[in-house]
Amino acid sequence: MASKAQRVSHAARAVFRLALLGLLLAVAVGIADGGQPARGSGGSPLTWEECLHFTRAGKDYWYSAANGGFETFTGIGIEELGCRDCHGPTNANGDPYDDPYLPSCADCHATHGGFQVEQDQCLSCHGRQDTEIDKLGYTDVHRDLGMVCWDCHTDGDLHGDGVEYNSMLEPGAIDADCEDCHDMPTGHSAPHQGKLHCTACHAQTVISCYNCHFESQVEANVKRAKQPVHDFVMLVNREKDGKVYTASFQSLTYQGNAFVAFAPYTGHTITVEGRICTDCHVNYGGNVEAIQQYNDTGQIKFAQWDDDGKVLSWIHGVVPIPEDYEDTLKMDFLTYLGDPNTPPPGDPEDWTGIGKDTWDGHQMFFATPLTRNQMDDLGFATLCPEDVNDDGQVNIDDLFQVLGAWGPCNDCPEDVNDDGQVNIDDIFAVLGAWGPC
């Protein structure tokens, strides 16, 4: 006959089995309904509601007037634009989305068929990557090997890690990086002292959808840009790791106001063979149009619109973003005169310039432009580096500024010779260039 303790133990096990069965049934019902697994059911569902795929927080963060976004010029809240509800025509099960839309597992997973994910479902939302692959036909060494998105992107990237991030560019939001799989060859980054990220050399291109016509979004809920631009990479310093990284931009106009946002951008266009020195350095004999424009005119005209021919042209190749980009980087801004309800991009004859190549507002998040020392390293014709405070004179003020920054220093103007240290060598450099500069 079983003891009292044994009977209690049997009862406890029975209760545990029933509780576990109930939990599994609850998760199965949620999945079968195309919804999200119950919170607390284990694994990524614990963080799903903090994940960017659920919150869509990046849209708010960039657009918000509180962050200097384009809402400053439109006066229209993002909740009135339908941006948060953006999705493809059907979910991963092939079913139309509910109205009102709420993010769920079925956005990505075929919940009626084994919870599978197809990369095409990723591309139905990640439009720039779709443009790289399907519209522009760029290759990528990883795709050529049969790899798909989740071979690089971790569960935390896809389902969150419990932190509510403002953007996928915010440090911590994306774990995937080249060195997760690739060991850096000895000496590979020696010329740049480890300050250059792999993508700066190995990404064939970044892309942008040039000049969003915001009236089409407001009046007809139509995303309209003039065209994709590609075959270029902008270079910035990425805040996440302090390395030189590829970047892109989004330009847009509304009622005569022009705006542009810059940020790091990871082109999924990676090649085995990287760039060579002359692709970036004019001081090594390179033919870098952006730097040559800057040295000849004091400006970089990235994009130019020919209103007679209705043709947009832009700089190809490497476009380093200079320290003074707010004054020197230019691009022509456009508007669309056709019916906002027509399919994008619309008749080329209906596009025209607004007479501006300077923005009324802009953002650069999660990145900073290249420093003056970095510009010097590439062959920009900058003011002499010994003029530390950039006032056109090398004098006692520059000497005091160097003394005030004594010691290790990463890309600071006081490190005149750019060796990572502010020391006696920089003092001698300042003294040697004394006077107008």
LINMOBEL-V288469 format. One record per backbone hydrogen bond with DSSP energy under -1.0 kcal/mol. CO is the residue of the C=O (numbers start at 1). NH is the residue of the N-H. Records with the same first field share a line. If there is no record, write none. Layout:
CO->NH / NH
//
This chain:
3->7
4->8
5->9
6->10
7->11
8->12
9->13
10->14
11->15
12->16
13->17
14->18
15->19
16->20
17->21
18->22
19->23
20->24
21->25
22->26
23->27
24->28
25->29
26->30
27->31
28->32
29->33
30->35
31->34
38->41
43->46
44->47
47->50
48->51
51->54 / 55
52->56
56->59
57->61
58->62
59->63
60->64
63->71
64->67 / 69
65->68
69->72
70->73 / 74
71->75
77->80
78->81
83->86
91->94
95->91
104->107
105->108 / 109
106->92
109->111
110->113 / 115
116->110
118->121
119->123
120->124
122->125 / 126
125->127
126->130
127->131
128->132
129->133
130->134
131->136
132->138
140->144
142->147
143->146
148->151
149->152 / 153
154->158
155->159
156->160
163->165
167->170
170->173
177->180
178->181 / 182
185->188
187->190
189->192 / 194
190->193
192->195
195->244
197->200
198->201 / 202
199->203
202->271
208->229
210->226
212->253
213->216
214->218
215->219
216->220 / 222
217->221
224->213
227->210
229->208
231->317
232->206
233->319
234->247
235->321
236->245
237->368
238->242
243->238
244->197
245->236
246->265
247->234
248->263
250->261
251->212
252->259
253->214
254->257
257->254
258->360 / 361
259->252
260->363
261->250
262->365
263->248
267->269
269->204
270->141
276->279
277->280 / 281
281->286
282->285
288->292
289->293
290->294
291->295
292->296
293->297
294->298
300->302 / 330
302->315
303->332
304->313
306->310 / 311
311->306
313->304
317->233
319->235
321->370
322->325
324->327 / 328
325->329
328->300
330->302
333->354
335->352
339->342
347->350
348->351
350->337
352->335
356->333
357->331
361->260
363->262
366->239
368->237
371->375
372->376
373->377
374->378
375->380
378->282
380->382
384->387
386->388
387->390
392->437
394->435
395->399
396->400
397->401
398->402
399->403
400->404
402->405
403->406
407->422
412->415
414->416
415->418
420->409
422->407
423->426 / 427
424->428
425->429
426->430
427->431
428->432
431->434
435->394
//
